[in-house]
């Protein structure tokens, strides 16, 4: 029996898998083993003193319009998030300098995932 940690839609699971070969007899049925899910990864935090820009909903990143070091104005579009077949502009909550961009085009994100941070 082999054990694996598998992440599905951001939730981690600990699973056990038994390999059954063509020349081996099937294993006797046993009650399903239930294990507590592995701890979910801790979301990244904005740098000290920075403002975190988090995903308002789950979706896919269609476009990233800024890079670390760019100066942005309050309300400026940082990236485009597709959710429920709609394009949503993710805007800067304040003026400042982009400290980090934590996603790239094509990434899937969950609600409250850190997208970027602004100093």
C-alpha positions, 0 to 999 in steps of 0.5 A: 500500500502506498500513501500519497498527499493529493490536493484537489481544488486547494484542499489537501487529502491523505490517501492510501492506494493499493497496487493490484497486478494482473498476476496477483489475487485481488485483496480481501475487502477491508473497511475504508481507511479514513485519515484526517486531511493533511493541513492545507498550505498556509496562504502567502502573506503580503510583505510587512507594511504592504497591502495584500490584493486578494482574489475576491472569488475563485477563478482563472487569471486571464491577464496580468498587467503589472510587474513588481516595481511598477508604480500604480494609482488607486483603482488601476487594473492590476490583472483580469480574473475570469470567474463564472464566464465573466471577466473581472478587473482586479484593481489596486486598493491604493496608490503605491509600488507593486511589491510582488505579483504572486500569480501568472496568466493561466493560474487558477486561484481560490477566494482569498488567495494572494494575487499581489501586494502593494507597498 
